[in-house]
Amino acid sequence: MPLHITISLIEMKIYFLSAIIYFVFSLPNRNSVAQEVAGLSFGYEYFPSTELVTPLVDAPGLEIETQTWSLSGAFPLSFQKGKIIVYNHINYKHISFSYDNLPISAVEISQAQYIEYSFFMIDSLSPKWKLVAMVMPTLASDFESSLSKDDLIVGGILGLIRTINENLDLGFGLVYMSDFGNPIPLPFIYVDWQLSPNLKLNGIIPSSLTLGRKMTEWLDLGLEFSVDGSRFHGSPAKFGVKRPFMRYSEGTLSALTQFHFAEWIHLNVLGGWGFYRNFEFYEGRDKQESFDMKMTGYFGTQFIIGI
């Protein structure tokens, strides 16, 4: 498929990973860079202009720059005297793309967006066991044509968490995604380990791990491994195919810093290495092309008003 058709569809190569990363960051006793339990957050991420690993024949000098803006709100609900807790998150993300040496004949993909609602429940079955479940409908599109069923992604999570001791929780389960019609269940393992009073390991295997250390009351430092991304539906009229999609995914290894200006005001700063970035282009369920970007440095930040 030629470049001017393919570069409009935005879907991530490993979409289910973003859901289980969200699962990690939604739990109580979360690490220092977790999402807020109640409040608002504003985020920004920047990948500088980078060449493809394998240059295109018709665009040998093509480079792509990516900027992402995000806004999210969260509020919890409690039932049965705290036995059941529901975390509600509404997230909006806008990804913009800029190009160097893009062919004149190519149709430029300038942006993609998604709006996501997450209903995440934790049910304390016993002092040792918790049941976790989530439903997550998402609209992901360039929003340059009328909405259709192809803009909708529905996912879910079902798992169990066991408290091994006061410093260690382990969990396992399945994440369920239906990006292109047929849902696929995929396994995950969750770990939340307080290694010492000021050192904590938290994450999902194989998608995300964070090692964080509390330095002072106002400063946390850490390291983070993460894979993230999403699928987006493009405008059929703009890109000349009936059902255009793109998966955009990225993997990062980062140093992270969190500043606590007050109990309810926080600033996260991440900087590191984008070791993996990939674009996959589809017409319906049929993959047409896949492009890997060269490794590059990147920067991200998140401002949180809440707890």
N, C-alpha and C positions, 0 to 999 in steps of 0.2 A: 504494500500500500504506500503511495507517495507521501512525502512529509506533510504536504498541505492538507491531507485528509487525516493523518494520524495524530498530529500534535494537538488535538482538541479534547480528547477523552481523558479524564483524570481519575484513575482508580489505583489504589495502592496494592503493591504486590502481595503484602501479607496483612490484609485488612483485619483479620481476627486479632492480631497482636495489639492493635490500638485499643481494642475492647478489653483485653485482659490487662494491659497496662493501666487502663482506667480503673479496672477492678482493684489493682494494687493500691492506687492512689486514693481510692474512695473509702478504704477501711479505717477504723479508728487506730490510734497508735501509729499513724503513718510517719514516713520519714520527713526530713526537713524540706524537701522540695515537693511535697504532695499538694494536690489541689485542695482548695478550701472546703470545709464541711458546710459552712454557712457564710455567705457573703458573695462578693464579686471579684473577678480577676481579669486582668488585661495582659495579653501576651504578645511578644514579637520575636520573630526568628529570621535570620538572614544567612543565605548561602551565596557567596560571591560568584561572579561569572566564571563558568567552568566548561571545559571542552568535553566531548564524548570520548569514552575509552576507544571506541572504533568509529572514526569520522565517517560521515555519510558521503557517498560519491557525489551527490548533487549539492552538498553543503559542507565541504571539508573543514572550514574554519568556524563552524557553528559553535557558539557558547551560550549557555543558559544561566541566568541569575534568578534566584527565587527569594521572595519575601513573603512572610506569613504574619497576618494579624489575627488575633483571637480575642473573644470576649465570652466569659462564662459566668453563670449565676448558680448558686446552690442553696438548698434549704432542706433540713432534715425533719422527719416526722417520727414520733415515737408512739408505739401501741403496746397494750397489755403490760403496763407499768415498766416499760423499757425492754421487755423481752424481745420485741420486734422493732427494729429501727429501719426506716426507709430513707435513703439519700436520693434527693431529686436534683439532677443537674440539667441545665439548658446551656448548650455550647454553640457558639458561632465561630466559624473560621473562614478567612478569606486569603487565598494563595494567589499571588501575582507573579507573572513570568516576564522577564526581559531578555532580549536576544542581541547577540552580536553576529553579524554575517549571516543573517537569515535570508534565504533566497527571496527575491522580489515576488515570485509567483506563489510563495507559500501563504496560507491563511494563518495569521498569527493568533496563537492562544494566549490571551492576555491575563486571564484570571479564571479561578474556579472557587466555589464556595460550598460550605455545608452547614446545615442547621441540625442539631442532634439533641434529642431528649433521652435521658437515662433514668430509669426507675430501678434503683438498686436496693435490695432488701437483705438484711442480716437477721436471722432467727436463731436465738440462743436455745438450742435443743437441750443442752445440759451444761454444767460448768466446764466441761472439756470440749464439747462439740458445738459448732455453729454451722447452720445451713446458709449458703449465699446464693442469691438468684438475681438476675438482671434482665430487663427487656430494654432494647435500645433502638428505636426507630430513627432513621436519619434521612434527610433530603440532601443529596450531593449532586451538584450540577453546575454548569456555567450560567444557568438561569437566563439564557439568551433565546429561549423558545418556551412554549407553553409547557407547564408541568405535566408529567406522565408517570406511569408506574415505573419506568426506567430510572427515574430520579430517586426512587425509594429503596433504601437498604434496611433490612430488619435483622437484628441480631439478638442473641441472648447468651446468658451464662448460667450454669448450674454447677455448684461445687460444695465441698465440705472443708471446714477448717478445724483442726484439732490443736488444742493448747497442750503442748508437751510439758512445759513448766512455765514459771513466771517470766522467763526470758525468751521462750521459743514457741512460735506458732507455725504449723505446717499445714498446707492445704493442697487439694487436688480437685480436678473436675474437667468439664467440657465447655468449650465455647462454641456457639452455633451461629453460623453466618449464612446468608443467602444472597450473595453479591450478584450472581447471574442466574438465579432461579432455583437451583437445587441446593438446599442447605447442606453444609458439610460440618460435622462435629469434629473438633480438634482438641487434644488434651493439653493441660497445663499443670504446673506445680507451683505453688505459692510458698514463699518463705518470709518470715518476719522474725529476725533474730537480734536480740539485744546482747551484743558481744561483751559489752562493759557498760558502766553507767553513762558514758558519753559516746559510745560507738555502736552503730546499728547497721545491719545488713537487711535489705528489704527488696523484694522483687518477685518477678514471675520468670520461671525457666520454661522456654528458652528465650524470651523476648526482652526482659528488662531486669537489671540489677542495679541497686544503688547502695553505696557504702557511705554513710554520713557520720560525721563527728561533731558534737556540740563543743565549740571552743569557749564561748561565753554566753551569757543570757541573751545577747543581741547578735551573735554570729555563729553560723553553722558552716562547715566545709565538707566537701565530699567528692566522690567520683561516681559517674553514672554511665551505664551502658543501656542503649535504648534503640528499638526499631519502631517506626511509626509511619503513618500514612493513611490514604483513603482512596476510594473509587469515586469517579465523577462521570456523569452523563453529559455528553455534548449536544449541541443543537444540530439536528439532522439537516436543516436547511443550510446552515453555515458550512458544514463539513462534507456535505454531499453523499452521506451514507445513511441508511435507515436507522441504525442503532449504534451510534459512536460512543465508545467508552475509553477512558484512560485510567490506568492505575499508576499513582505516583507514590513511591516509598523511599524512605531514608533511614539509614542507620548511623548512630553517632556514639562517640566515646568522649565524655566531657568531664571537665572540672566544674564543680558547682559551688556557689556561694549563696547563702541566704542571710539577709539582714532583717532583724526584728526591731522595727522602730517603736513599736508599741505592741500590746497583746493582740491587736486586731489590724496592724499594718505591717506588711512584709514585702520584701523585694528579693526575688530569685534572679541570679545571674549565672548563665551557663556559657561556656566557651570550650571549644575542643576541635575534634577531628570528625568530619563527615566521611566515614570510611566506605559508605555505600549509598548511592542514589540511583534510582531506576525509574524509567518510564516504560510502561507496557501499553500497547494500543490494540483495541479490539473493535471488530464489527460484530455486534451481538456477543456470542460466546466465543467467537473465533479470534484467536490472537493473530494480529497482523505483523507487528514489529515489537522489538524490545531494545531499549537503549540504556546503557550504563554510563554514568557520569564519572569523570576522574575524581579521585579523593581530594578533599579540600578542607580548609578550616571553616568554622562557622561560629555564629554568635546567637544567643537567645536570652530573653529576659521575661519576667512575669511579675506584675505588681498585684498584690492581693490585699483587699480590704475585707477582712473577715477572720474567722478562726478555723 
